[in-house]
């Protein structure tokens, strides 16, 4: 068994609603790194630079709540370290009606697709140990347990080096805060046609494809 270990941080942008007020797109983004302390260092350094009043307001960094200066600073720092980014973009207009009514299945299915695409990129060897960290969000306990079971079983069929998965709160896990900025930048490209922040991080993206193109 290989001693190599990769850490994967998975985040989402958009929503799985299908009303007029819902987002047009939904996407999963993951970041692969060999040492999560590199992500933690960036987030801590940027947050330390904030004025005291902002530190009191924001217990963690979220791209949506930050200004363009902070967004740019985080993304530029991330673009300078050794990470690999994979994103799967769900074109909600093409989702079949029956799937629109099965949001939990659609969520799990899309997450499984991005992990499958990650394995197919070959940046992770089948014998590599993998630690997947996902934002806990505010989902119900039974849905979280179903998600963990679904992904764990699917990944164990693909790799032999060992797989572990955990749900963490983003304010406790700096790696999730980092991937949030990347996912937000990619989401802006699709939802708003805004490439400004995407351009900063695009060279780190190794796989970016639509689901239901």
Secondary structure, DSSP 8 states (H G I E B T S, - for coil): ----EEEEEEEEEE----STTS-SEEEEEEEEES-THHHHHHHHHHHHTS-HHHHHH-SS--GGGS-HHHHHHHHHHHHTS--EEEEEEEEGGGS-HHHHT-HHHHHHHHHHHHHHHHHHTTSS-TTSEEEEEEE-TT--HHHHHHHHHHHHHHHHTT-SS-EEEEEE-TTT-HHHHHHHHHHHHHHHHHHT---TTHHHHGGGEEEEEEE--
